[in-house]
Amino acid sequence: MRILGLLVASGLLVFTLSACGNSPASSSSLSAKQQGCTAVSDVLADGPDPDADPVGYAEAQVLPLGQLTLSDATLSQAVHRLAAAYKAFSATDGAKGTAAAIKVSVAQRALNAICPNAAP
């Protein structure tokens, strides 16, 4: 009786684990774009609050964004444009209405078109 119970329990465990492995949210089934968007969102979620410290936030994002390895070419270009815009914005000490500030807004919108709500 114990052996039968053990076999049934182990069979259920194998079934449960195999079902979990086929879930649509598993990392192996995510597209390069989806994986990249997750990575970008994770990076942009770190650092100072962009509303409270826009310059500190921009400075904190340049290096991590530049270090991302993204296989989706369109996403990679958008991320590099955003990193460059943040770098230029930081160089102006966050002056509003400058070309650098406008480039940040444009780059954020372009990134959000690819990865909704990734950029602040």
MODELLER restraints for C-alpha pairs under 7 A, 6 or more apart:
rsr = mdl.restraints
at = mdl.atoms
rsr.add(forms.Gaussian(group=physical.xy_distance, feature=features.Distance(at['CA:32:A'], at['CA:71:A']), mean=6.06, stdev=0.5))
rsr.add(forms.Gaussian(group=physical.xy_distance, feature=features.Distance(at['CA:32:A'], at['CA:72:A']), mean=5.83, stdev=0.5))
rsr.add(forms.Gaussian(group=physical.xy_distance, feature=features.Distance(at['CA:33:A'], at['CA:72:A']), mean=5.55, stdev=0.5))
rsr.add(forms.Gaussian(group=physical.xy_distance, feature=features.Distance(at['CA:36:A'], at['CA:70:A']), mean=5.74, stdev=0.5))
rsr.add(forms.Gaussian(group=physical.xy_distance, feature=features.Distance(at['CA:37:A'], at['CA:115:A']), mean=5.49, stdev=0.5))
rsr.add(forms.Gaussian(group=physical.xy_distance, feature=features.Distance(at['CA:40:A'], at['CA:118:A']), mean=6.79, stdev=0.5))
rsr.add(forms.Gaussian(group=physical.xy_distance, feature=features.Distance(at['CA:41:A'], at['CA:118:A']), mean=4.74, stdev=0.5))
rsr.add(forms.Gaussian(group=physical.xy_distance, feature=features.Distance(at['CA:43:A'], at['CA:64:A']), mean=6.55, stdev=0.5))
rsr.add(forms.Gaussian(group=physical.xy_distance, feature=features.Distance(at['CA:43:A'], at['CA:65:A']), mean=6.88, stdev=0.5))
rsr.add(forms.Gaussian(group=physical.xy_distance, feature=features.Distance(at['CA:44:A'], at['CA:61:A']), mean=6.69, stdev=0.5))
rsr.add(forms.Gaussian(group=physical.xy_distance, feature=features.Distance(at['CA:44:A'], at['CA:119:A']), mean=6.47, stdev=0.5))
rsr.add(forms.Gaussian(group=physical.xy_distance, feature=features.Distance(at['CA:47:A'], at['CA:57:A']), mean=5.91, stdev=0.5))
rsr.add(forms.Gaussian(group=physical.xy_distance, feature=features.Distance(at['CA:47:A'], at['CA:60:A']), mean=5.98, stdev=0.5))
rsr.add(forms.Gaussian(group=physical.xy_distance, feature=features.Distance(at['CA:48:A'], at['CA:56:A']), mean=6.42, stdev=0.5))
rsr.add(forms.Gaussian(group=physical.xy_distance, feature=features.Distance(at['CA:48:A'], at['CA:57:A']), mean=5.09, stdev=0.5))
rsr.add(forms.Gaussian(group=physical.xy_distance, feature=features.Distance(at['CA:49:A'], at['CA:57:A']), mean=6.46, stdev=0.5))
rsr.add(forms.Gaussian(group=physical.xy_distance, feature=features.Distance(at['CA:50:A'], at['CA:57:A']), mean=5.23, stdev=0.5))
rsr.add(forms.Gaussian(group=physical.xy_distance, feature=features.Distance(at['CA:54:A'], at['CA:94:A']), mean=6.83, stdev=0.5))
rsr.add(forms.Gaussian(group=physical.xy_distance, feature=features.Distance(at['CA:55:A'], at['CA:90:A']), mean=5.42, stdev=0.5))
rsr.add(forms.Gaussian(group=physical.xy_distance, feature=features.Distance(at['CA:55:A'], at['CA:93:A']), mean=6.34, stdev=0.5))
rsr.add(forms.Gaussian(group=physical.xy_distance, feature=features.Distance(at['CA:55:A'], at['CA:94:A']), mean=5.36, stdev=0.5))
rsr.add(forms.Gaussian(group=physical.xy_distance, feature=features.Distance(at['CA:58:A'], at['CA:86:A']), mean=4.87, stdev=0.5))
rsr.add(forms.Gaussian(group=physical.xy_distance, feature=features.Distance(at['CA:58:A'], at['CA:87:A']), mean=6.90, stdev=0.5))
rsr.add(forms.Gaussian(group=physical.xy_distance, feature=features.Distance(at['CA:58:A'], at['CA:90:A']), mean=6.32, stdev=0.5))
rsr.add(forms.Gaussian(group=physical.xy_distance, feature=features.Distance(at['CA:59:A'], at['CA:86:A']), mean=6.68, stdev=0.5))
rsr.add(forms.Gaussian(group=physical.xy_distance, feature=features.Distance(at['CA:59:A'], at['CA:87:A']), mean=6.54, stdev=0.5))
rsr.add(forms.Gaussian(group=physical.xy_distance, feature=features.Distance(at['CA:59:A'], at['CA:90:A']), mean=6.04, stdev=0.5))
rsr.add(forms.Gaussian(group=physical.xy_distance, feature=features.Distance(at['CA:61:A'], at['CA:83:A']), mean=6.96, stdev=0.5))
rsr.add(forms.Gaussian(group=physical.xy_distance, feature=features.Distance(at['CA:62:A'], at['CA:83:A']), mean=4.86, stdev=0.5))
rsr.add(forms.Gaussian(group=physical.xy_distance, feature=features.Distance(at['CA:62:A'], at['CA:86:A']), mean=6.38, stdev=0.5))
rsr.add(forms.Gaussian(group=physical.xy_distance, feature=features.Distance(at['CA:62:A'], at['CA:87:A']), mean=6.26, stdev=0.5))
rsr.add(forms.Gaussian(group=physical.xy_distance, feature=features.Distance(at['CA:65:A'], at['CA:79:A']), mean=6.63, stdev=0.5))
rsr.add(forms.Gaussian(group=physical.xy_distance, feature=features.Distance(at['CA:65:A'], at['CA:83:A']), mean=6.12, stdev=0.5))
rsr.add(forms.Gaussian(group=physical.xy_distance, feature=features.Distance(at['CA:66:A'], at['CA:80:A']), mean=6.65, stdev=0.5))
rsr.add(forms.Gaussian(group=physical.xy_distance, feature=features.Distance(at['CA:66:A'], at['CA:83:A']), mean=6.69, stdev=0.5))
rsr.add(forms.Gaussian(group=physical.xy_distance, feature=features.Distance(at['CA:70:A'], at['CA:76:A']), mean=5.59, stdev=0.5))
rsr.add(forms.Gaussian(group=physical.xy_distance, feature=features.Distance(at['CA:75:A'], at['CA:114:A']), mean=6.80, stdev=0.5))
rsr.add(forms.Gaussian(group=physical.xy_distance, feature=features.Distance(at['CA:78:A'], at['CA:107:A']), mean=6.79, stdev=0.5))
rsr.add(forms.Gaussian(group=physical.xy_distance, feature=features.Distance(at['CA:78:A'], at['CA:110:A']), mean=6.55, stdev=0.5))
rsr.add(forms.Gaussian(group=physical.xy_distance, feature=features.Distance(at['CA:78:A'], at['CA:111:A']), mean=5.55, stdev=0.5))
rsr.add(forms.Gaussian(group=physical.xy_distance, feature=features.Distance(at['CA:79:A'], at['CA:111:A']), mean=6.84, stdev=0.5))
rsr.add(forms.Gaussian(group=physical.xy_distance, feature=features.Distance(at['CA:81:A'], at['CA:107:A']), mean=6.16, stdev=0.5))
rsr.add(forms.Gaussian(group=physical.xy_distance, feature=features.Distance(at['CA:82:A'], at['CA:104:A']), mean=6.41, stdev=0.5))
rsr.add(forms.Gaussian(group=physical.xy_distance, feature=features.Distance(at['CA:82:A'], at['CA:107:A']), mean=5.00, stdev=0.5))
rsr.add(forms.Gaussian(group=physical.xy_distance, feature=features.Distance(at['CA:82:A'], at['CA:108:A']), mean=6.51, stdev=0.5))
rsr.add(forms.Gaussian(group=physical.xy_distance, feature=features.Distance(at['CA:85:A'], at['CA:100:A']), mean=6.25, stdev=0.5))
rsr.add(forms.Gaussian(group=physical.xy_distance, feature=features.Distance(at['CA:85:A'], at['CA:103:A']), mean=5.61, stdev=0.5))
rsr.add(forms.Gaussian(group=physical.xy_distance, feature=features.Distance(at['CA:85:A'], at['CA:104:A']), mean=5.03, stdev=0.5))
rsr.add(forms.Gaussian(group=physical.xy_distance, feature=features.Distance(at['CA:86:A'], at['CA:104:A']), mean=6.19, stdev=0.5))
rsr.add(forms.Gaussian(group=physical.xy_distance, feature=features.Distance(at['CA:88:A'], at['CA:100:A']), mean=5.59, stdev=0.5))
rsr.add(forms.Gaussian(group=physical.xy_distance, feature=features.Distance(at['CA:89:A'], at['CA:100:A']), mean=4.85, stdev=0.5))
rsr.add(forms.Gaussian(group=physical.xy_distance, feature=features.Distance(at['CA:89:A'], at['CA:101:A']), mean=5.73, stdev=0.5))
rsr.add(forms.Gaussian(group=physical.xy_distance, feature=features.Distance(at['CA:108:A'], at['CA:119:A']), mean=5.52, stdev=0.5))
rsr.add(forms.Gaussian(group=physical.xy_distance, feature=features.Distance(at['CA:111:A'], at['CA:119:A']), mean=6.79, stdev=0.5))
rsr.add(forms.Gaussian(group=physical.xy_distance, feature=features.Distance(at['CA:112:A'], at['CA:118:A']), mean=5.76, stdev=0.5))
rsr.add(forms.Gaussian(group=physical.xy_distance, feature=features.Distance(at['CA:112:A'], at['CA:119:A']), mean=6.09, stdev=0.5))
